[in-house]
Amino acid sequence: MGTAITIDVLDPAPGAAALVGDAVAWFHEVDRRFSTYQHDSEVSRINRGELRPDAASPDLRHVLDACEAMRAATDGYFDAHAGRSFDPSGYVKGWSVEVASQRLHAGGAGHHCINAGGDIRVRGRAPDPQGWRIGIRHPWQSDKLAWILAITDTAVATSGTYERGPHVIDPYTGRPATTLVSVTVIGPDLALADSYATAALAMGRRGIDWLAHLHGYQAAAITENAEAYRSDGFPVVDARPDDTA
């Protein structure tokens, strides 16, 4: 997965520890199957022409179909082939966390938070009466936050350039997108929120207007010039305008 993953479960049920273990095993399975760094992953084998997409696992075929659907939904800005080889990372991380959250909920651990490197899914009761408190990292000062959110039963995805550099490619120019340095999208499905954040980052400033018209999702963005934008419904409980403007 290329990042640290934390799972916080508030349920005292005896089976909660086993459910968390199953979630961890799922994340390792996803890493083995979808990694672009592991030589024997399905994604690597597809890119070398050793595995036909129609012969891949059901999960990989689902991701292929989902990535194509997202490409159509984002005017081509979410493109798993933008870097010439197939790289579904912009969808897979959010999707894998969403699946893990659904499994925890179905198993009886309905009150939890999963955080995979800033891709976050929360469900149920939170430690704070206002909801789960989620900090959105400042893009240039790692010890500061741009916003603090209070959310319940919601997904949060952030795509940015501050950790991996300009790694999101604008598929129309073939060059890394640099106009936006951080995009955060929240909504009911982490797979979609993750994809939307990646697409908006690739769009640049156009992505800010595009995000404003997403049905059922709220968003915020910070530009390379330190300008901060957020939609009216973005659930901020503590904003740090001095840190983002």
Secondary structure as UniProt FT lines:
FT   STRAND          5..9
FT   TURN            14..15
FT   HELIX           16..34
FT   TURN            39..40
FT   HELIX           42..47
FT   TURN            48..49
FT   HELIX           53..55
FT   HELIX           58..73
FT   TURN            74..76
FT   TURN            80..83
FT   HELIX           89..106
FT   TURN            107..108
FT   STRAND          112..116
FT   TURN            117..118
FT   STRAND          119..123
FT   TURN            129..130
FT   STRAND          132..137
FT   TURN            142..143
FT   STRAND          145..151
FT   STRAND          154..160
FT   TURN            162..164
FT   TURN            171..173
FT   STRAND          180..187
FT   HELIX           190..203
FT   TURN            204..205
FT   HELIX           206..212
FT   TURN            215..216
FT   STRAND          218..223
FT   TURN            224..225
FT   STRAND          228..230
FT   TURN            232..233
FT   STRAND          236..239
FT   HELIX           241..244
//
